[in-house]
Amino acid sequence: MSILRWSPETFWRATPRELMAAWEGLHGGRRLEPALNGDLRRLMGAFPDEGSSHAI
């Protein structure tokens, strides 16, 4: 999202609705599909938190 030139503070204060509007604006109105449970598991496997014992 750096193309928006938002400061980190602006990015982290943005609401989900604002983030989706920015995404859609950058991608011609194409909606982003939500991540599914399997997607999250694959990401957690690929990028584990060190010492984390969180379960889904």
N, C-alpha and C positions, 0 to 999 in steps of 0.2 A: 504494500500500500504506500510505499515511499513516493510513488508517482503523484500522490495527492499532496505531498509536501506538508503533511500534518506533523506537528511536533509529537514526540512520544506522549507528552501529557494529553494532547488533544486526542490521539489515538486511544489511549487507555480510558479516557473519560467518555468516549463515544458510546452511544447506546447500540444494542444489536440492530435496531431499525436504521440508525445512521450508517453503521458498517455495511448493512445489506444494500442501502441506497447507493453508497459509494461503489461497492462491488458491481452492482447492476449498471451504474453509470459508466464504469470503466469497460464493461463487457457487453455493451449494447443491449442492456435489459435482460440478459441471460441470468436466470436464477441459479443460485448455488444450492445444490442438494445437501441436506444435512448428512453428517457422518452417521454411519450405522455402527452397531456394537462391534461387529467384526472389523470395521475400519479402525475403530479406536484400539482394539486389541492389537492389530498389526502395528499401529503407530507406537503403542506402548512397548511392544517387543523390539521394535527397531530403535527406539529412543528411550530406554529405561531411565527412571530417576534413580540415582545412586542411593541405596539404603532404603528405598521405598518399599512398603509392604501393602500398598493400596490394591484392593481388589475391585473388580467391576461386578 
